[in-house]
Amino acid sequence: MDSKTLQRRRSTNTNKEKKLKRSEVLAKKKAIEKLIKTACAENDQLASFHAFHHFHRNGLSVCLKSGRGNELFSPVKNYIQSLLKLNMEGPYGSEWPVEEKVKRREMVDPEAHYIFVHEIANLNANETATMLTANEASTICVEDSGPLVGFVQYRFVLEEDIPVLYVYELQLEPCVQGKGLGKFLMQLIELIGRKNSMGAVVLTVQKANLLAMNFYISKLR
């Protein structure tokens, strides 16, 4: 075999390898896009986790409900904006007016998923609500949910070529903080991420937000 023929064969093999690699990369990309699309399409991510429909600890009784950014009613939008301002205006300082506009746009995005936290009406906090079955807890949430006391906003996105569940907001009213609810919600978020085959749970926190930094680093580790 002469050198030119050998060179042509090597060149042909190299081109085949490149095409194969491109094909593999495209197949992987399509699989990830399908994964994210499937996760985004499911409206009620809570449906698979009955044990997380209800939280009753440390004198606090709440229930959780799912929501989507493009399905929010005006009172809920107003509540989200008010709680964001209450919790975030301080850490952002002079940057808050600009950041508030960004958060308002993010709030109603169709890809935004929500977990809303409601107080449970007509339930004595001293009652042993932990004895409720999953179905009973779910019924209470639907029929007797009280006012909102917090929410989680999250999305399924691609981050550095990895499908992730990105937590945009975890906001709780001061009166329900420090009772284990935040940790409970993050455990649920991790389960939702795993169920949808996400590679990680991602969030960003301002270093100036010492309360949040302590929660994520010290309490959740």
VOGUMI-964226 format. One line per 8 residues: their letters; for each residue z, y, x of C-alpha. Coordinates in steps of 0.2 Angstrom, whole numbers, plus 2048, in hexadecimal, padded with zeros to 3 digits. Example, Ala and Ser with C-alpha at 12.3 -4.5 7.8 and 13.67 -1.06 7.14 Angstrom:
as> 827 7EA 83E | 824 7FB 844
//
This chain:
mdsktlqr> 800 800 800 | 7FB 811 808 | 807 820 808 | 7FD 829 7FB | 7FF 81B 7EE | 812 819 7F3 | 814 82C 7F0 | 80C 82C 7DF
rrstntnk> 817 81D 7DA | 826 826 7E0 | 821 836 7D7 | 81D 82C 7C7 | 82F 823 7C8 | 837 834 7CA | 82E 83C 7BB | 834 82D 7B1
ekklkrse> 846 82F 7B6 | 845 841 7B2 | 83E 83E 7A1 | 84B 831 79E | 859 83D 7A3 | 852 84A 797 | 851 83E 789 | 863 839 78C
vlakkkai> 869 84B 78C | 85F 84F 77C | 866 83F 774 | 878 844 779 | 875 856 773 | 86E 850 762 | 87D 844 760 | 88A 852 763
ekliktac> 881 85E 757 | 881 850 74A | 894 84E 74D | 898 860 74B | 88C 862 73C | 895 853 733 | 8A6 85A 737 | 8A1 86B 731
aendqlas> 89A 864 721 | 8AB 85C 71B | 8B4 869 710 | 8C5 860 70F | 8CA 85A 720 | 8DC 858 719 | 8D6 84A 70D | 8D8 83D 71B
fhafhhfh> 8EA 842 720 | 8F5 840 710 | 905 841 71B | 901 852 720 | 8FE 859 70E | 911 85E 70E | 91E 865 71A | 930 865 716
rnglsvcl> 93C 868 725 | 949 874 72A | 94B 87B 718 | 938 87F 717 | 92D 876 70A | 91B 87A 70A | 90A 871 706 | 8F9 872 70E
ksgrgnel> 8E8 875 707 | 8D6 876 70E | 8CA 884 70D | 8BA 88C 714 | 8B6 89D 71A | 8A8 8A0 70D | 8B2 89A 6FF | 8C1 8A6 700
fspvknyi> 8C7 8B0 6F2 | 8CB 8C3 6F4 | 8DE 8C0 6F3 | 8DD 8B3 701 | 8D2 8BE 70C | 8DF 8CC 709 | 8ED 8C1 70E | 8E4 8BB 71E
qsllklnm> 8E1 8CD 723 | 8F3 8D2 720 | 8FA 8C3 729 | 8EF 8C6 738 | 8F4 8D8 739 | 906 8D4 738 | 905 8C7 746 | 8F7 8CD 751
egpygsew> 8F7 8E0 751 | 906 8E1 75D | 8FE 8D5 76A | 8ED 8DE 769 | 8F4 8EF 769 | 8E6 8FD 76A | 8D9 8EF 76A | 8DE 8E9 758
pveekvkr> 8D2 8F4 74E | 8C3 8EC 757 | 8CA 8DB 757 | 8CF 8DC 744 | 8BC 8DF 740 | 8B8 8CF 74A | 8C5 8C5 741 | 8BF 8CB 730
remvdpea> 8AD 8C4 734 | 8B4 8B4 73B | 8BF 8B2 72B | 8B1 8B0 71F | 8A5 8A6 72A | 89E 896 721 | 8A3 88C 730 | 8B5 891 72F
hyifvhei> 8C1 884 729 | 8D2 888 723 | 8E3 87F 720 | 8ED 88A 714 | 900 889 714 | 908 88C 703 | 91A 88C 6FF | 91E 87F 6F2
anlnanet> 924 887 6E1 | 931 87F 6D6 | 938 874 6E4 | 94A 876 6EB | 949 877 6FE | 959 86C 6FE | 950 85E 6F5 | 94B 84F 6FF
atmltane> 938 853 6FE | 935 847 70C | 937 839 700 | 928 83E 6F7 | 919 832 6F8 | 908 839 6FE | 901 83A 6EC | 911 843 6E6
asticved> 910 850 6F4 | 8FD 852 6F1 | 901 855 6DE | 90E 862 6E2 | 902 86B 6ED | 8F5 86C 6DF | 900 870 6D1 | 90F 87A 6D8
sgplvgfv> 909 883 6E7 | 911 893 6EA | 90C 8A2 6F5 | 903 8A1 705 | 90E 8A2 715 | 901 89E 722 | 8F1 896 727 | 8E6 88E 735
qyrfvlee> 8D4 892 737 | 8CA 887 742 | 8B8 881 745 | 8AE 873 74C | 8A4 87A 75B | 89B 876 76B | 8A5 87C 77A | 89E 879 78C
dipvlyvy> 894 86B 785 | 8A3 863 77D | 8A6 862 76A | 8B6 86A 767 | 8C2 86F 758 | 8C5 881 75C | 8D4 889 754 | 8D0 89B 750
elqlepcv> 8E0 89F 748 | 8F1 898 745 | 8FB 8A5 73C | 90C 8A3 733 | 917 8AF 72B | 927 8B3 735 | 932 8AC 728 | 92B 89A 72A
qgkglgkf> 92A 89A 73D | 935 891 748 | 937 882 73C | 92B 876 743 | 91C 87B 738 | 911 881 746 | 913 871 750 | 910 867 740
lmqlieli> 8FF 871 73D | 8FA 86E 74F | 8FD 85B 74D | 8F2 85B 73E | 8E4 865 747 | 8E4 858 755 | 8E3 84A 748 | 8D4 853 740
grknsmga> 8CC 855 751 | 8CE 843 755 | 8C7 83D 744 | 8B8 847 747 | 8B5 841 759 | 8B8 852 760 | 8BA 852 773 | 8C9 85F 773
vvltvqka> 8D3 86B 769 | 8D0 87D 770 | 8D8 88E 76D | 8DB 89E 776 | 8EB 8A8 777 | 8EE 8B9 77D | 8FA 8B9 78C | 903 8C8 784
nllamnfy> 907 8BE 775 | 917 8B7 77C | 91C 8AE 76C | 90C 8A4 76B | 90C 8A1 77D | 91D 899 77C | 918 88F 76D | 909 887 775
isklr> 90F 885 787 | 922 881 784 | 923 879 773 | 912 870 772 | 910 86E 785
//
